[in-house]
Amino acid sequence: MIHHTLEAVHAEMQERLRRAEEQRRAGAAAAEHRRRRRARRAARPSRLHRAVRVLRRLAVEGSRRLDSTKT
């Protein structure tokens, strides 16, 4: 009788360990995914950022052109 109880306890402990390991793996995978996504986002500027840069460059070129026509 006691032997069966110990087996049941052992089986439950194994199951809990397995479940905890699964959750840890899932958490680690999610964290890695977030890290990669963040790194990718940091590596390339957003469309907005790119658009702002283009507009600034055009503005600078435009003001240079205006300056050169004034003189």
VENKAGI-V823812 format. One record per pair of residues at least 12 apart in sequence whose C-alpha atoms are under 7 Angstrom apart, sorted by the first residue. I is the first residue (numbers start at 1). J is the second residue. Records with the same first field share a line. If there is no record, write none. Layout:
I: J  J
//
This chain:
none
//
